[in-house]
């Protein structure tokens, strides 16, 4: 029995000695790395020193692991590693480690691509992967043969991980650099699946860059996350149902970081921000994918730009956010705001630009935010800046004037729609057309029923414009103390379409004579219309289509107490070098008991006083019964 025990003891000691001596000798020799790198096109491991005292538990210095498949490359380096490593898992392109303590860790991940891929231009921005010079795929491979093979995919699994001095995490074009402490567990298959088990990251004085130059300088970060396994290649809102998180962050951040979020928000996809870095503070908890009540967010920047579909808003920004009753309320205040065109020309100075948004605090639901945008105390230094919004064919432009603007716009996400109102009060206004000038007080009440953020098309039906206390100068004559009011309903504006305007106008005027003077100064009119003067309470109904060189009125009517004119009319330029308009069409005019038909063929005008019923029927102008009114 003693002999047997002696033999077993010797055998055990021999095995142990063989393990320690043999394994450590192998690790210390060049054969160690060679044994681990028999498939360098898939996996590469390098180190300066490695040894083991307990079976499967290794101590490694200057550790480097590089792996790749046909979709991604991964590199992990560490100054020191202590833990249970399972090298046989590398046979299946899987790296597994348990009870790991590591220090001075760097992790790089970059996608692979074919030559000619749109992302190839950004290769210089992707992280370097030691052992693999390029992310481009081998073009010599036969795609059919590769597809027939069983493609092994990379995966990383860490259990009871403890990292001190996490120096860099670089995934694609997003890069973190700092000195963080990380604990917890993780399963990560790049761009495919991810799971985090009680991950805890504590950091200070680090930087996060998401595509240069968008940068966040972290002053303090305490992040705890648990996330059941999710498919990151098909990430959706439902993926966050198991998310548990506690975030406390203080950082200096550039506002551009918000853009990736805004593009995913229904109704805000065309809104973007830029400007100077600001101070960001976040304190929130997430339970089951829902941000709990009491969460706080604040952001302040000395200068920020909010790009809206038609204009940009610049100014000092203060952003605050809170959660209550399962809803997130976000308020953006831009003080001393300046509204500019996209080309930089300033339109309005405003006391305050506000954006108040409310949405669900549930991260497992589609982001549907309802927002209200307000402009308060908008000072329009000159109305000439509004000329850009007037189609060239209208022949009208502002020559001067100052104004006060107040506006409210609502952005509803479900259903997606935009609506709002604008009030403009302007004094000392000068409005000019090709041969007439009006000065007076301008009042505009704009109603926005819809806005297509992609095309700029707007429904402004019901909007009103009025000029009061006006003076009109035309054809060497002047009229004092006039008023002119117009209601556009319907009114459609399509800046990027062939037909810029389509509107029906109801116009009231204190005197028809000045209106006719304006028209006759731009287009020849028959003498019979000379009797239509000094007529109060004018009403115009017309569908207008305005182009750069013409105005089409396929159906219009002009009425007052004494006069009624109706028909079909087109006003177009006489020639490319002559901006004066020529009328083409057919008109019926009524003045008391007198009625006349007028045929307009540019400079040629014909008057019909005979059988008007037959004449109007042939031209399909108006029902014959209107002649008896």
Number of C-alpha atoms within 10 A of each C-alpha: 6 7 8 9 10 11 12 12 12 12 12 12 12 13 13 14 12 13 17 17 15 13 18 18 16 18 22 16 13 10 12 18 17 16 12 18 16 12 12 15 13 20 25 22 20 20 19 13 15 23 19 19 12 12 12 12 18 18 20 22 19 17 20 21 19 23 27 25 18 19 17 19 26 26 24 19 24 22 17 20 22 21 20 20 20 15 13 12 13 19 14 13 18 19 20 18 20 18 17 20 18 24 20 18 23 19 21 21 25 24 22 21 19 15 13 9 11 9 14 16 9 11 18 9 15 21 23 19 21 18 17 17 8 14 23 18 14 12 9 6 9 9 9 8 8 11 9 8 8 7 10 14 18 24 21 16 17 20 18 17 19 21 20 17 18 22 18 22 19 22 18 20 18 18 19 21 18 18 19 21 18 20 20 20 21 21 18 18 18 21 16 15 16 20 20 21 19 17 20 19 18 16 19 18 14 19 19 19 19 17 14 10 9 17 21 23 22 20 15 16 19 17 17 21 19 22 21 15 18 20 14 16 11 10 13 14 13 13 18 22 18 18 19 19 21 16 16 16 18 19 22 19 25 23 26 20 18 14 17 11 13 17 14 14 18 20 23 23 17 16 16 21 19 18 18 15 22 22 18 23 18 17 16 18 21 22 16 17 22 22 23 20 17 15 18 18 16 19 20 23 21 15 19 25 23 18 19 17 17 12 17 24 23 25 24 20 23 20 18 17 19 20 21 14 10 15 17 22 20 20 17 19 20 27 19 16 27 21 25 20 17 14 8 10 12 18 22 23 24 24 16 18 27 20 18 19 19 18 18 21 23 21 19 18 15 15 19 19 22 22 22 18 17 20 21 18 18 23 20 23 17 17 21 18 19 12 13 10 10 16 19 16 19 17 20 17 22 20 18 18 20 19 20 19 19 17 19 19 19 21 22 19 18 11 10 14 17 21 18 19 17 17 16 19 17 23 18 14 23 22 21 18 18 17 18 22 20 22 25 23 21 24 19 18 18 19 23 21 18 20 20 13 18 11 13 15 18 21 22 23 21 18 20 20 16 19 23 17 13 21 19 22 19 21 11 7 10 13 14 13 12 18 17 20 21 22 22 23 20 16 21 22 22 17 16 11 12 11 18 20 23 21 22 24 26 19 21 21 22 18 20 22 18 22 18 18 21 19 18 18 18 21 20 17 21 14 9 14 17 12 11 19 16 11 17 17 17 23 21 21 21 26 20 23 22 24 18 15 19 20 22 22 22 15 18 20 21 20 22 19 12 16 21 20 20 22 23 22 21 21 21 21 20 17 11 8 7 8 15 19 26 21 25 20 20 23 23 23 22 20 17 11 8 9 20 20 24 21 20 22 14 19 13 13 17 11 16 13 11 11 10 16 16 11 17 19 12 9 13 13 19 18 10 15 8 9 15 9 9
